[in-house]
């Protein structure tokens, strides 16, 4: 704990802003609550970084476990299978914006898929999402229809068929 002494004053100075401490507060390190909060913010930021660096692998495992648990909760709420083809393997499933506004929505909330899962849970699992496998989600993304053209060709005109 370093107390900075001002050369022009015989009293110690605040560690944050450098103003001389009043005689009654010379046992403290800051001149005000604002400076105290700033010093503690710096201290905890430094401590948090060193704590994270101590056991990186352990922290990654914990983070992955929390992410997987959240993802599983969202997937289970939306039915645990693709609404288009019925695929139920968890690793193949994805959350789909029914109205096709996924890019716009992700830009608003920012972040990663974990951010999306948190947003969905926080907003009580809105009806504007559905569960699709990655293949159906990709096919659906190319059109404005609610399902992919592979499993629901009746929704598509003959001109959209793939030429073999």
C-alpha positions as CSV (number, residue, x, y, z in Angstrom):
1,X,0.0,0.0,0.0
2,X,1.8,3.0,-1.3
3,X,1.1,6.5,0.0
4,X,2.2,9.2,-2.4
5,X,3.6,12.2,-0.7
6,X,3.3,15.6,-2.4
7,X,6.6,17.5,-2.3
8,X,4.8,20.8,-1.7
9,X,2.8,19.3,1.1
10,X,3.7,17.4,4.2
11,X,0.4,15.4,4.0
12,X,-0.1,12.3,1.9
13,X,-2.0,12.6,-1.4
14,X,-4.8,10.6,-3.0
15,X,-3.5,7.6,-5.0
16,X,-6.0,8.2,-7.8
17,X,-6.1,12.0,-8.4
18,X,-3.1,13.2,-6.5
19,X,-4.9,15.8,-4.4
20,X,-3.6,16.2,-0.8
21,X,-5.7,14.3,1.8
22,X,-7.2,16.3,4.6
23,X,-5.5,15.8,7.9
24,X,-8.5,13.9,9.3
25,X,-8.4,11.4,6.3
26,X,-4.6,10.9,6.1
27,X,-5.0,7.3,7.2
28,X,-7.0,6.6,3.9
29,X,-5.6,6.3,0.4
30,X,-8.3,8.3,-1.4
31,X,-9.7,11.7,-1.1
32,X,-13.3,10.8,-1.9
33,X,-15.7,8.0,-2.4
34,X,-15.4,8.4,-6.2
35,X,-11.6,7.9,-6.0
36,X,-12.1,4.9,-3.7
37,X,-14.5,3.3,-6.2
38,X,-12.0,3.9,-9.0
39,X,-9.1,2.3,-7.0
40,X,-11.2,-0.7,-6.1
41,X,-12.4,-1.1,-9.7
42,X,-8.8,-1.2,-10.8
43,X,-7.8,-3.6,-8.1
44,X,-10.7,-6.1,-8.8
45,X,-10.1,-5.9,-12.6
46,X,-6.4,-6.9,-12.0
47,X,-7.4,-9.6,-9.5
48,X,-10.0,-11.0,-11.8
49,X,-7.6,-11.2,-14.7
50,X,-5.0,-13.0,-12.6
51,X,-7.6,-15.4,-11.3
52,X,-8.8,-16.3,-14.8
53,X,-5.2,-16.9,-15.9
54,X,-4.5,-19.3,-13.0
55,X,-6.5,-22.1,-14.4
56,X,-7.6,-21.4,-18.0
57,X,-8.5,-25.0,-18.8
58,X,-10.8,-25.3,-15.8
59,X,-12.5,-22.1,-16.5
60,X,-13.1,-23.1,-20.2
61,X,-14.6,-26.4,-19.0
62,X,-17.0,-24.6,-16.7
63,X,-17.9,-22.0,-19.3
64,X,-18.6,-24.8,-21.9
65,X,-20.7,-26.7,-19.3
66,X,-22.8,-23.6,-18.6
67,X,-23.2,-22.9,-22.3
68,X,-24.3,-26.5,-23.1
69,X,-26.8,-26.5,-20.2
70,X,-28.4,-23.3,-21.4
71,X,-28.5,-24.5,-25.0
72,X,-30.1,-27.8,-23.9
73,X,-32.7,-25.9,-22.0
74,X,-33.6,-23.8,-25.0
75,X,-33.7,-26.8,-27.3
76,X,-35.9,-28.8,-24.9
77,X,-38.3,-25.9,-24.7
78,X,-38.7,-25.7,-28.5
79,X,-39.4,-29.5,-28.8
80,X,-36.0,-31.2,-29.1
81,X,-36.4,-32.0,-32.8
82,X,-36.4,-30.3,-36.2
83,X,-39.9,-29.1,-37.0
84,X,-39.2,-29.7,-40.7
85,X,-37.6,-33.2,-40.9
86,X,-37.7,-34.5,-37.4
87,X,-33.9,-34.7,-36.7
88,X,-33.4,-35.0,-33.0
89,X,-29.6,-35.2,-32.5
90,X,-28.8,-32.2,-30.4
91,X,-25.5,-31.3,-32.2
92,X,-27.4,-30.9,-35.5
93,X,-30.1,-28.6,-34.2
94,X,-30.2,-24.8,-34.5
95,X,-32.5,-22.0,-33.4
96,X,-34.3,-20.4,-36.3
97,X,-36.1,-17.0,-36.5
98,X,-39.4,-17.9,-38.0
99,X,-39.9,-14.6,-39.8
100,X,-36.4,-14.6,-41.3
101,X,-35.2,-11.5,-39.4
102,X,-32.3,-13.4,-37.7
103,X,-29.5,-11.1,-39.0
104,X,-31.3,-8.0,-37.9
105,X,-32.0,-9.5,-34.5
106,X,-28.5,-10.7,-33.9
107,X,-27.2,-7.2,-34.8
108,X,-29.5,-5.7,-32.2
109,X,-28.6,-8.1,-29.3
110,X,-25.0,-8.6,-30.5
111,X,-22.7,-11.3,-29.2
112,X,-22.6,-15.0,-29.9
113,X,-25.1,-17.9,-30.0
114,X,-24.8,-18.0,-26.2
115,X,-26.0,-14.4,-26.1
116,X,-29.0,-15.4,-28.3
117,X,-29.8,-18.4,-25.9
118,X,-29.6,-16.0,-22.9
119,X,-31.9,-13.5,-24.7
120,X,-34.4,-16.2,-25.5
121,X,-34.5,-17.5,-21.9
122,X,-34.7,-13.9,-20.5
123,X,-37.7,-13.1,-22.8
124,X,-39.6,-16.2,-21.8
125,X,-39.0,-18.3,-24.9
126,X,-40.9,-16.2,-27.5
127,X,-42.9,-17.9,-30.2
128,X,-40.9,-16.2,-33.0
129,X,-38.3,-19.0,-32.9
130,X,-38.4,-22.6,-34.0
131,X,-36.0,-25.5,-33.9
132,X,-34.5,-26.7,-37.2
133,X,-31.6,-28.9,-38.1
134,X,-28.7,-27.1,-39.7
135,X,-29.5,-28.5,-43.2
136,X,-33.1,-27.3,-43.1
137,X,-32.1,-24.0,-41.6
138,X,-29.7,-23.4,-44.4
139,X,-32.3,-24.4,-47.1
140,X,-34.9,-22.2,-45.5
141,X,-32.5,-19.3,-45.3
142,X,-32.4,-19.2,-49.1
143,X,-36.1,-18.6,-49.4
144,X,-38.9,-16.7,-47.6
145,X,-40.9,-19.9,-46.9
146,X,-41.3,-21.2,-43.3
147,X,-39.8,-24.7,-44.2
148,X,-37.1,-26.1,-46.4
149,X,-37.8,-27.1,-50.0
150,X,-36.3,-30.6,-49.5
151,X,-38.9,-31.8,-47.0
152,X,-41.8,-29.7,-48.2
153,X,-41.6,-29.4,-52.0
154,X,-45.4,-28.6,-52.1
155,X,-44.6,-25.1,-50.8
156,X,-42.3,-24.3,-53.8
157,X,-43.1,-23.8,-57.4
158,X,-41.7,-26.0,-60.1
159,X,-39.4,-23.2,-61.3
160,X,-37.4,-23.4,-58.1
161,X,-36.5,-27.1,-58.4
162,X,-32.8,-28.1,-58.6
163,X,-31.8,-29.4,-62.0
164,X,-30.0,-32.7,-61.8
